[in-house]
Amino acid sequence: MSAPVPAVPAAPAPGVSVGLLDRLRAAALLQSAVAEALRDGDLTPDRWRCLAQVARQPGASMSDLVETLVMAPATASRAVDGLVDQGLVYRGLDPADRRRVVLRASAEGRRLLAALEERLAGL
């Protein structure tokens, strides 16, 4: 019987930055921790990001969200649809341009963000 070979981290492929790989791993771990923290609030990370941005920027349009959050339009649309269904965000018409739909966080949405803030701050 031969002795077990100790695990040695694999060398990165040529041209791959170890620092970049470490940051991507850290981002994936943080994303998992955020998803876990949001589970009690019945929010996905995408819904939370949209709700937080709408609360920060009342009157934002879907285009504003997509640009600010660097999110695919379909993803933002699904997230906002869910938030509207949950009563956390309202859609309305922009009084200055009635062709433009704007978003506002409801009182319940702002309360939920405040409740989640402490939990997320510890991450």
N, CA, C and O atoms as a GROMACS GRO file, in nm:
protein
  492
    1MET      N    1   0.084  -0.118   0.000
    1MET     CA    2   0.000   0.000   0.000
    1MET      C    3   0.087   0.124   0.000
    1MET      O    4   0.187   0.132   0.072
    2SER      N    5   0.049   0.218  -0.080
    2SER     CA    6   0.124   0.343  -0.082
    2SER      C    7   0.057   0.444   0.008
    2SER      O    8  -0.063   0.438   0.033
    3ALA      N    9   0.136   0.538   0.057
    3ALA     CA   10   0.084   0.643   0.145
    3ALA      C   11  -0.003   0.738   0.063
    3ALA      O   12   0.026   0.763  -0.055
    4PRO      N   13  -0.110   0.791   0.125
    4PRO     CA   14  -0.195   0.885   0.051
    4PRO      C   15  -0.115   1.009   0.013
    4PRO      O   16  -0.028   1.055   0.088
    5VAL      N   17  -0.145   1.061  -0.101
    5VAL     CA   18  -0.080   1.182  -0.150
    5VAL      C   19  -0.154   1.301  -0.092
    5VAL      O   20  -0.276   1.311  -0.106
    6PRO      N   21  -0.082   1.394  -0.026
    6PRO     CA   22  -0.151   1.512   0.030
    6PRO      C   23  -0.212   1.595  -0.081
    6PRO      O   24  -0.158   1.605  -0.191
    7ALA      N   25  -0.327   1.654  -0.050
    7ALA     CA   26  -0.395   1.740  -0.147
    7ALA      C   27  -0.314   1.866  -0.168
    7ALA      O   28  -0.279   1.936  -0.073
    8VAL      N   29  -0.287   1.894  -0.291
    8VAL     CA   30  -0.214   2.015  -0.327
    8VAL      C   31  -0.306   2.096  -0.416
    8VAL      O   32  -0.363   2.045  -0.512
    9PRO      N   33  -0.322   2.224  -0.384
    9PRO     CA   34  -0.408   2.305  -0.470
    9PRO      C   35  -0.357   2.300  -0.613
    9PRO      O   36  -0.237   2.311  -0.638
   10ALA      N   37  -0.447   2.285  -0.705
   10ALA     CA   38  -0.410   2.281  -0.846
   10ALA      C   39  -0.357   2.417  -0.888
   10ALA      O   40  -0.409   2.521  -0.847
   11ALA      N   41  -0.255   2.416  -0.968
   11ALA     CA   42  -0.201   2.540  -1.021
   11ALA      C   43  -0.302   2.598  -1.119
   11ALA      O   44  -0.363   2.524  -1.196
   12PRO      N   45  -0.320   2.729  -1.115
   12PRO     CA   46  -0.415   2.788  -1.209
   12PRO      C   47  -0.365   2.773  -1.352
   12PRO      O   48  -0.246   2.763  -1.378
   13ALA      N   49  -0.458   2.771  -1.441
   13ALA     CA   50  -0.424   2.763  -1.583
   13ALA      C   51  -0.346   2.888  -1.622
   13ALA      O   52  -0.364   2.994  -1.563
   14PRO      N   53  -0.260   2.875  -1.719
   14PRO     CA   54  -0.185   2.993  -1.763
   14PRO      C   55  -0.279   3.107  -1.801
   14PRO      O   56  -0.380   3.086  -1.869
   15GLY      N   57  -0.245   3.226  -1.757
   15GLY     CA   58  -0.326   3.342  -1.788
   15GLY      C   59  -0.441   3.366  -1.692
   15GLY      O   60  -0.514   3.463  -1.708
   16VAL      N   61  -0.459   3.279  -1.591
   16VAL     CA   62  -0.567   3.296  -1.494
   16VAL      C   63  -0.509   3.353  -1.367
   16VAL      O   64  -0.416   3.297  -1.309
   17SER      N   65  -0.563   3.464  -1.324
   17SER     CA   66  -0.515   3.532  -1.204
   17SER      C   67  -0.569   3.462  -1.079
   17SER      O   68  -0.690   3.444  -1.064
   18VAL      N   69  -0.479   3.423  -0.991
   18VAL     CA   70  -0.520   3.359  -0.865
   18VAL      C   71  -0.604   3.458  -0.784
   18VAL      O   72  -0.702   3.419  -0.720
   19GLY      N   73  -0.566   3.585  -0.786
   19GLY     CA   74  -0.643   3.687  -0.713
   19GLY      C   75  -0.785   3.697  -0.765
   19GLY      O   76  -0.879   3.711  -0.687
   20LEU      N   77  -0.801   3.690  -0.895
   20LEU     CA   78  -0.935   3.696  -0.954
   20LEU      C   79  -1.016   3.574  -0.913
   20LEU      O   80  -1.134   3.586  -0.879
   21LEU      N   81  -0.956   3.457  -0.917
   21LEU     CA   82  -1.026   3.335  -0.875
   21LEU      C   83  -1.069   3.344  -0.729
   21LEU      O   84  -1.179   3.302  -0.694
   22ASP      N   85  -0.982   3.398  -0.644
   22ASP     CA   86  -1.016   3.415  -0.502
   22ASP      C   87  -1.132   3.512  -0.485
   22ASP      O   88  -1.221   3.488  -0.403
   23ARG      N   89  -1.133   3.620  -0.560
   23ARG     CA   90  -1.243   3.717  -0.550
   23ARG      C   91  -1.374   3.657  -0.600
   23ARG      O   92  -1.480   3.681  -0.541
   24LEU      N   93  -1.368   3.580  -0.707
   24LEU     CA   94  -1.489   3.515  -0.756
   24LEU      C   95  -1.544   3.414  -0.656
   24LEU      O   96  -1.665   3.404  -0.637
   25ARG      N   97  -1.454   3.340  -0.591
   25ARG     CA   98  -1.497   3.246  -0.488
   25ARG      C   99  -1.562   3.320  -0.371
   25ARG      O  100  -1.666   3.279  -0.321
   26ALA      N  101  -1.499   3.431  -0.329
   26ALA     CA  102  -1.554   3.511  -0.220
   26ALA      C  103  -1.692   3.566  -0.258
   26ALA      O  104  -1.783   3.568  -0.176
   27ALA      N  105  -1.707   3.610  -0.383
   27ALA     CA  106  -1.836   3.662  -0.428
   27ALA      C  107  -1.943   3.553  -0.426
   27ALA      O  108  -2.056   3.579  -0.387
   28ALA      N  109  -1.907   3.432  -0.467
   28ALA     CA  110  -2.002   3.322  -0.466
   28ALA      C  111  -2.044   3.287  -0.323
   28ALA      O  112  -2.161   3.259  -0.297
   29LEU      N  113  -1.947   3.288  -0.230
   29LEU     CA  114  -1.980   3.260  -0.090
   29LEU      C  115  -2.070   3.369  -0.032
   29LEU      O  116  -2.164   3.340   0.042
   30LEU      N  117  -2.041   3.495  -0.065
   30LEU     CA  118  -2.124   3.605  -0.018
   30LEU      C  119  -2.264   3.596  -0.075
   30LEU      O  120  -2.362   3.618  -0.003
   31GLN      N  121  -2.276   3.562  -0.202
   31GLN     CA  122  -2.408   3.548  -0.263
   31GLN      C  123  -2.489   3.439  -0.194
   31GLN      O  124  -2.609   3.456  -0.172
   32SER      N  125  -2.426   3.329  -0.158
   32SER     CA  126  -2.495   3.222  -0.086
   32SER      C  127  -2.540   3.268   0.051
   32SER      O  128  -2.651   3.237   0.095
   33ALA      N  129  -2.455   3.342   0.119
   33ALA     CA  130  -2.489   3.393   0.253
   33ALA      C  131  -2.604   3.493   0.245
   33ALA      O  132  -2.693   3.493   0.331
   34VAL      N  133  -2.604   3.578   0.144
   34VAL     CA  134  -2.713   3.674   0.126
   34VAL      C  135  -2.844   3.600   0.098
   34VAL      O  136  -2.947   3.633   0.156
   35ALA      N  137  -2.840   3.502   0.010
   35ALA     CA  138  -2.962   3.424  -0.021
   35ALA      C  139  -3.017   3.359   0.105
   35ALA      O  140  -3.139   3.357   0.126
   36GLU      N  141  -2.931   3.306   0.188
   36GLU     CA  142  -2.975   3.243   0.313
   36GLU      C  143  -3.037   3.346   0.407
   36GLU      O  144  -3.141   3.320   0.468
   37ALA      N  145  -2.975   3.462   0.419
   37ALA     CA  146  -3.026   3.567   0.508
   37ALA      C  147  -3.162   3.619   0.461
   37ALA      O  148  -3.244   3.660   0.543
   38LEU      N  149  -3.185   3.618   0.331
   38LEU     CA  150  -3.310   3.671   0.275
   38LEU      C  151  -3.425   3.572   0.279
   38LEU      O  152  -3.541   3.610   0.263
   39ARG      N  153  -3.394   3.446   0.301
   39ARG     CA  154  -3.496   3.342   0.294
   39ARG      C  155  -3.613   3.370   0.389
   39ARG      O  156  -3.729   3.350   0.352
   40ASP      N  157  -3.584   3.417   0.511
   40ASP     CA  158  -3.692   3.446   0.607
   40ASP      C  159  -3.782   3.559   0.559
   40ASP      O  160  -3.901   3.562   0.592
   41GLY      N  161  -3.728   3.652   0.482
   41GLY     CA  162  -3.807   3.762   0.430
   41GLY      C  163  -3.879   3.729   0.301
   41GLY      O  164  -3.944   3.815   0.242
   42ASP      N  165  -3.868   3.604   0.257
   42ASP     CA  166  -3.933   3.556   0.135
   42ASP      C  167  -3.889   3.639   0.014
   42ASP      O  168  -3.970   3.672  -0.073
   43LEU      N  169  -3.760   3.670   0.009
   43LEU     CA  170  -3.703   3.745  -0.103
   43LEU      C  171  -3.589   3.667  -0.165
   43LEU      O  172  -3.514   3.598  -0.096
   44THR      N  173  -3.577   3.678  -0.295
   44THR     CA  174  -3.458   3.628  -0.364
   44THR      C  175  -3.356   3.740  -0.365
   44THR      O  176  -3.392   3.856  -0.344
   45PRO      N  177  -3.230   3.709  -0.388
   45PRO     CA  178  -3.131   3.818  -0.399
   45PRO      C  179  -3.168   3.920  -0.507
   45PRO      O  180  -3.148   4.040  -0.487
   46ASP      N  181  -3.220   3.877  -0.621
   46ASP     CA  182  -3.259   3.972  -0.725
   46ASP      C  183  -3.373   4.062  -0.679
   46ASP      O  184  -3.371   4.183  -0.704
   47ARG      N  185  -3.471   4.005  -0.613
   47ARG     CA  186  -3.582   4.088  -0.562
   47ARG      C  187  -3.532   4.185  -0.456
   47ARG      O  188  -3.573   4.301  -0.455
   48TRP      N  189  -3.443   4.140  -0.369
   48TRP     CA  190  -3.389   4.228  -0.265
   48TRP      C  191  -3.312   4.344  -0.329
   48TRP      O  192  -3.328   4.459  -0.288
   49ARG      N  193  -3.229   4.314  -0.428
   49ARG     CA  194  -3.152   4.419  -0.494
   49ARG      C  195  -3.245   4.522  -0.557
   49ARG      O  196  -3.222   4.642  -0.545
   50CYS      N  197  -3.351   4.477  -0.624
   50CYS     CA  198  -3.446   4.568  -0.686
   50CYS      C  199  -3.521   4.650  -0.581
   50CYS      O  200  -3.535   4.772  -0.595
   51LEU      N  201  -3.568   4.585  -0.476
   51LEU     CA  202  -3.640   4.656  -0.370
   51LEU      C  203  -3.551   4.760  -0.305
   51LEU      O  204  -3.594   4.873  -0.283
   52ALA      N  205  -3.427   4.724  -0.274
   52ALA     CA  206  -3.336   4.819  -0.210
   52ALA      C  207  -3.309   4.939  -0.301
   52ALA      O  208  -3.303   5.052  -0.253
   53GLN      N  209  -3.294   4.915  -0.431
   53GLN     CA  210  -3.268   5.026  -0.523
   53GLN      C  211  -3.391   5.114  -0.540
   53GLN      O  212  -3.378   5.236  -0.547
   54VAL      N  213  -3.509   5.054  -0.547
   54VAL     CA  214  -3.632   5.133  -0.560
   54VAL      C  215  -3.652   5.218  -0.434
   54VAL      O  216  -3.694   5.333  -0.442
   55ALA      N  217  -3.622   5.162  -0.318
   55ALA     CA  218  -3.634   5.239  -0.194
   55ALA      C  219  -3.533   5.353  -0.192
   55ALA      O  220  -3.562   5.461  -0.140
   56ARG      N  221  -3.416   5.330  -0.247
   56ARG     CA  222  -3.310   5.431  -0.251
   56ARG      C  223  -3.340   5.538  -0.355
   56ARG      O  224  -3.303   5.655  -0.339
   57GLN      N  225  -3.409   5.498  -0.463
   57GLN     CA  226  -3.435   5.588  -0.575
   57GLN      C  227  -3.583   5.584  -0.611
   57GLN      O  228  -3.620   5.527  -0.715
   58PRO      N  229  -3.671   5.642  -0.528
   58PRO     CA  230  -3.814   5.642  -0.560
   58PRO      C  231  -3.838   5.707  -0.696
   58PRO      O  232  -3.778   5.810  -0.728
   59GLY      N  233  -3.926   5.647  -0.774
   59GLY     CA  234  -3.954   5.700  -0.906
   59GLY      C  235  -3.865   5.643  -1.014
   59GLY      O  236  -3.870   5.687  -1.128
   60ALA      N  237  -3.783   5.544  -0.978
   60ALA     CA  238  -3.696   5.480  -1.077
   60ALA      C  239  -3.782   5.404  -1.177
   60ALA      O  240  -3.888   5.353  -1.144
   61SER      N  241  -3.733   5.398  -1.300
   61SER     CA  242  -3.801   5.319  -1.402
   61SER      C  243  -3.732   5.183  -1.411
   61SER      O  244  -3.628   5.161  -1.348
   62MET      N  245  -3.790   5.094  -1.488
   62MET     CA  246  -3.727   4.964  -1.510
   62MET      C  247  -3.590   4.982  -1.577
   62MET      O  248  -3.494   4.913  -1.542
   63SER      N  249  -3.581   5.075  -1.671
   63SER     CA  250  -3.453   5.102  -1.736
   63SER      C  251  -3.349   5.148  -1.635
   63SER      O  252  -3.232   5.109  -1.643
   64ASP      N  253  -3.391   5.232  -1.541
   64ASP     CA  254  -3.300   5.278  -1.436
   64ASP      C  255  -3.248   5.160  -1.355
   64ASP      O  256  -3.128   5.151  -1.326
   65LEU      N  257  -3.338   5.069  -1.318
   65LEU     CA  258  -3.297   4.951  -1.240
   65LEU      C  259  -3.197   4.866  -1.317
   65LEU      O  260  -3.093   4.826  -1.265
   66VAL      N  261  -3.230   4.838  -1.442
   66VAL     CA  262  -3.144   4.753  -1.525
   66VAL      C  263  -3.004   4.813  -1.533
   66VAL      O  264  -2.905   4.742  -1.519
   67GLU      N  265  -2.998   4.944  -1.556
   67GLU     CA  266  -2.868   5.010  -1.570
   67GLU      C  267  -2.793   5.016  -1.437
   67GLU      O  268  -2.674   4.984  -1.432
   68THR      N  269  -2.860   5.054  -1.331
   68THR     CA  270  -2.794   5.071  -1.201
   68THR      C  271  -2.749   4.938  -1.143
   68THR      O  272  -2.640   4.928  -1.087
   69LEU      N  273  -2.832   4.836  -1.156
   69LEU     CA  274  -2.802   4.707  -1.095
   69LEU      C  275  -2.725   4.613  -1.188
   69LEU      O  276  -2.687   4.503  -1.148
   70VAL      N  277  -2.702   4.656  -1.311
   70VAL     CA  278  -2.634   4.573  -1.411
   70VAL      C  279  -2.702   4.436  -1.413
   70VAL      O  280  -2.641   4.332  -1.386
   71MET      N  281  -2.830   4.440  -1.447
   71MET     CA  282  -2.916   4.322  -1.444
   71MET      C  283  -2.985   4.309  -1.579
   71MET      O  284  -3.021   4.409  -1.641
   72ALA      N  285  -3.003   4.188  -1.624
   72ALA     CA  286  -3.074   4.165  -1.750
   72ALA      C  287  -3.218   4.216  -1.737
   72ALA      O  288  -3.280   4.200  -1.632
   73PRO      N  289  -3.271   4.278  -1.842
   73PRO     CA  290  -3.408   4.330  -1.835
   73PRO      C  291  -3.511   4.225  -1.793
   73PRO      O  292  -3.601   4.255  -1.714
   74ALA      N  293  -3.501   4.103  -1.845
   74ALA     CA  294  -3.597   3.998  -1.808
   74ALA      C  295  -3.587   3.964  -1.660
   74ALA      O  296  -3.688   3.939  -1.594
   75THR      N  297  -3.465   3.962  -1.607
   75THR     CA  298  -3.445   3.932  -1.464
   75THR      C  299  -3.506   4.042  -1.379
   75THR      O  300  -3.575   4.013  -1.281
   76ALA      N  301  -3.482   4.167  -1.415
   76ALA     CA  302  -3.538   4.280  -1.340
   76ALA      C  303  -3.690   4.278  -1.347
   76ALA      O  304  -3.757   4.304  -1.247
   77SER      N  305  -3.744   4.248  -1.463
   77SER     CA  306  -3.889   4.245  -1.480
   77SER      C  307  -3.953   4.137  -1.392
   77SER      O  308  -4.054   4.161  -1.326
   78ARG      N  309  -3.893   4.017  -1.392
   78ARG     CA  310  -3.945   3.909  -1.306
   78ARG      C  311  -3.937   3.948  -1.159
   78ARG      O  312  -4.030   3.924  -1.082
   79ALA      N  313  -3.825   4.008  -1.120
   79ALA     CA  314  -3.807   4.046  -0.979
   79ALA      C  315  -3.911   4.151  -0.939
   79ALA      O  316  -3.972   4.139  -0.833
   80VAL      N  317  -3.931   4.252  -1.021
   80VAL     CA  318  -4.028   4.357  -0.989
   80VAL      C  319  -4.170   4.302  -0.991
   80VAL      O  320  -4.251   4.339  -0.906
   81ASP      N  321  -4.202   4.215  -1.086
   81ASP     CA  322  -4.335   4.152  -1.086
   81ASP      C  323  -4.360   4.082  -0.952
   81ASP      O  324  -4.468   4.095  -0.895
   82GLY      N  325  -4.261   4.009  -0.904
   82GLY     CA  326  -4.275   3.941  -0.775
   82GLY      C  327  -4.292   4.038  -0.660
   82GLY      O  328  -4.373   4.015  -0.570
   83LEU      N  329  -4.216   4.147  -0.663
   83LEU     CA  330  -4.227   4.249  -0.557
   83LEU      C  331  -4.364   4.315  -0.558
   83LEU      O  332  -4.421   4.343  -0.452
   84VAL      N  333  -4.417   4.340  -0.677
   84VAL     CA  334  -4.552   4.398  -0.687
   84VAL      C  335  -4.654   4.298  -0.633
   84VAL      O  336  -4.744   4.336  -0.558
   85ASP      N  337  -4.640   4.170  -0.671
   85ASP     CA  338  -4.732   4.067  -0.621
   85ASP      C  339  -4.727   4.056  -0.469
   85ASP      O  340  -4.828   4.028  -0.405
   86GLN      N  341  -4.608   4.077  -0.411
   86GLN     CA  342  -4.593   4.070  -0.265
   86GLN      C  343  -4.638   4.198  -0.196
   86GLN      O  344  -4.643   4.202  -0.073
   87GLY      N  345  -4.672   4.301  -0.271
   87GLY     CA  346  -4.714   4.428  -0.212
   87GLY      C  347  -4.598   4.510  -0.158
   87GLY      O  348  -4.617   4.598  -0.074
   88LEU      N  349  -4.477   4.483  -0.207
   88LEU     CA  350  -4.358   4.554  -0.158
   88LEU      C  351  -4.318   4.671  -0.247
   88LEU      O  352  -4.245   4.760  -0.203
   89VAL      N  353  -4.366   4.672  -0.370
   89VAL     CA  354  -4.337   4.778  -0.466
   89VAL      C  355  -4.465   4.813  -0.539
   89VAL      O  356  -4.548   4.726  -0.568
   90TYR      N  357  -4.482   4.942  -0.569
   90TYR     CA  358  -4.593   4.990  -0.650
   90TYR      C  359  -4.541   5.037  -0.784
   90TYR      O  360  -4.433   5.096  -0.793
   91ARG      N  361  -4.618   5.011  -0.889
   91ARG     CA  362  -4.591   5.069  -1.021
   91ARG      C  363  -4.688   5.184  -1.040
   91ARG      O  364  -4.803   5.177  -0.998
   92GLY      N  365  -4.641   5.289  -1.103
   92GLY     CA  366  -4.729   5.402  -1.133
   92GLY      C  367  -4.678   5.476  -1.255
   92GLY      O  368  -4.570   5.447  -1.307
   93LEU      N  369  -4.757   5.571  -1.301
   93LEU     CA  370  -4.719   5.651  -1.416
   93LEU      C  371  -4.646   5.776  -1.368
   93LEU      O  372  -4.682   5.836  -1.267
   94ASP      N  373  -4.544   5.814  -1.441
   94ASP     CA  374  -4.468   5.935  -1.412
   94ASP      C  375  -4.558   6.054  -1.444
   94ASP      O  376  -4.603   6.066  -1.558
   95PRO      N  377  -4.586   6.142  -1.348
   95PRO     CA  378  -4.674   6.256  -1.376
   95PRO      C  379  -4.619   6.348  -1.486
   95PRO      O  380  -4.696   6.414  -1.556
   96ALA      N  381  -4.488   6.352  -1.501
   96ALA     CA  382  -4.427   6.438  -1.603
   96ALA      C  383  -4.430   6.374  -1.741
   96ALA      O  384  -4.425   6.444  -1.842
   97ASP      N  385  -4.437   6.242  -1.747
   97ASP     CA  386  -4.438   6.169  -1.874
   97ASP      C  387  -4.520   6.043  -1.855
   97ASP      O  388  -4.468   5.941  -1.811
   98ARG      N  389  -4.646   6.049  -1.887
   98ARG     CA  390  -4.738   5.940  -1.858
   98ARG      C  391  -4.709   5.813  -1.937
   98ARG      O  392  -4.774   5.711  -1.915
   99ARG      N  393  -4.612   5.817  -2.029
   99ARG     CA  394  -4.570   5.696  -2.100
   99ARG      C  395  -4.470   5.616  -2.017
   99ARG      O  396  -4.445   5.499  -2.045
  100ARG      N  397  -4.412   5.680  -1.917
  100ARG     CA  398  -4.305   5.619  -1.836
  100ARG      C  399  -4.362   5.560  -1.707
  100ARG      O  400  -4.431   5.628  -1.632
  101VAL      N  401  -4.334   5.433  -1.684
  101VAL     CA  402  -4.377   5.366  -1.561
  101VAL      C  403  -4.266   5.381  -1.458
  101VAL      O  404  -4.149   5.356  -1.486
  102VAL      N  405  -4.304   5.423  -1.337
  102VAL     CA  406  -4.207   5.442  -1.230
  102VAL      C  407  -4.240   5.349  -1.114
  102VAL      O  408  -4.353   5.301  -1.100
  103LEU      N  409  -4.141   5.324  -1.031
  103LEU     CA  410  -4.153   5.230  -0.920
  103LEU      C  411  -4.131   5.301  -0.787
  103LEU      O  412  -4.048   5.391  -0.776
  104ARG      N  413  -4.207   5.258  -0.686
  104ARG     CA  414  -4.190   5.311  -0.551
  104ARG      C  415  -4.206   5.195  -0.452
  104ARG      O  416  -4.289   5.107  -0.471
  105ALA      N  417  -4.124   5.198  -0.349
  105ALA     CA  418  -4.136   5.096  -0.243
  105ALA      C  419  -4.257   5.128  -0.158
  105ALA      O  420  -4.282   5.245  -0.126
  106SER      N  421  -4.333   5.026  -0.121
  106SER     CA  422  -4.446   5.045  -0.031
  106SER      C  423  -4.392   5.057   0.112
  106SER      O  424  -4.275   5.031   0.139
  107ALA      N  425  -4.479   5.097   0.202
  107ALA     CA  426  -4.440   5.103   0.344
  107ALA      C  427  -4.395   4.965   0.391
  107ALA      O  428  -4.299   4.953   0.467
  108GLU      N  429  -4.466   4.862   0.347
  108GLU     CA  430  -4.429   4.724   0.384
  108GLU      C  431  -4.291   4.688   0.328
  108GLU      O  432  -4.212   4.622   0.395
  109GLY      N  433  -4.263   4.731   0.207
  109GLY     CA  434  -4.132   4.706   0.147
  109GLY      C  435  -4.021   4.774   0.225
  109GLY      O  436  -3.915   4.715   0.247
  110ARG      N  437  -4.045   4.897   0.267
  110ARG     CA  438  -3.944   4.969   0.346
  110ARG      C  439  -3.925   4.905   0.483
  110ARG      O  440  -3.814   4.899   0.535
  111ARG      N  441  -4.035   4.857   0.542
  111ARG     CA  442  -4.025   4.789   0.672
  111ARG      C  443  -3.943   4.660   0.659
  111ARG      O  444  -3.859   4.630   0.744
  112LEU      N  445  -3.968   4.585   0.553
  112LEU     CA  446  -3.895   4.460   0.531
  112LEU      C  447  -3.746   4.489   0.512
  112LEU      O  448  -3.662   4.418   0.568
  113LEU      N  449  -3.712   4.591   0.435
  113LEU     CA  450  -3.571   4.627   0.417
  113LEU      C  451  -3.506   4.663   0.550
  113LEU      O  452  -3.393   4.622   0.576
  114ALA      N  453  -3.576   4.738   0.633
  114ALA     CA  454  -3.521   4.776   0.762
  114ALA      C  455  -3.498   4.653   0.849
  114ALA      O  456  -3.398   4.644   0.920
  115ALA      N  457  -3.590   4.558   0.844
  115ALA     CA  458  -3.576   4.435   0.925
  115ALA      C  459  -3.459   4.351   0.876
  115ALA      O  460  -3.391   4.287   0.956
  116LEU      N  461  -3.436   4.350   0.746
  116LEU     CA  462  -3.327   4.270   0.690
  116LEU      C  463  -3.190   4.338   0.703
  116LEU      O  464  -3.086   4.272   0.696
  117GLU      N  465  -3.191   4.468   0.723
  117GLU     CA  466  -3.067   4.543   0.725
  117GLU      C  467  -2.966   4.490   0.828
  117GLU      O  468  -2.848   4.473   0.796
  118GLU      N  469  -3.011   4.466   0.949
  118GLU     CA  470  -2.921   4.418   1.054
  118GLU      C  471  -2.864   4.280   1.020
  118GLU      O  472  -2.745   4.254   1.038
  119ARG      N  473  -2.950   4.193   0.970
  119ARG     CA  474  -2.906   4.059   0.934
  119ARG      C  475  -2.801   4.062   0.823
  119ARG      O  476  -2.703   3.989   0.827
  120LEU      N  477  -2.823   4.148   0.725
  120LEU     CA  478  -2.730   4.156   0.612
  120LEU      C  479  -2.602   4.232   0.646
  120LEU      O  480  -2.497   4.207   0.587
  121ALA      N  481  -2.611   4.324   0.742
  121ALA     CA  482  -2.494   4.403   0.779
  121ALA      C  483  -2.383   4.315   0.838
  121ALA      O  484  -2.266   4.350   0.830
  122GLY      N  485  -2.420   4.202   0.895
  122GLY     CA  486  -2.322   4.112   0.956
  122GLY      C  487  -2.249   4.024   0.856
  122GLY      O  488  -2.162   3.946   0.895
  123LEU      N  489  -2.281   4.034   0.730
  123LEU     CA  490  -2.218   3.947   0.630
  123LEU      C  491  -2.084   4.004   0.584
  123LEU      O  492  -2.017   3.943   0.500
   0.00000   0.00000   0.00000
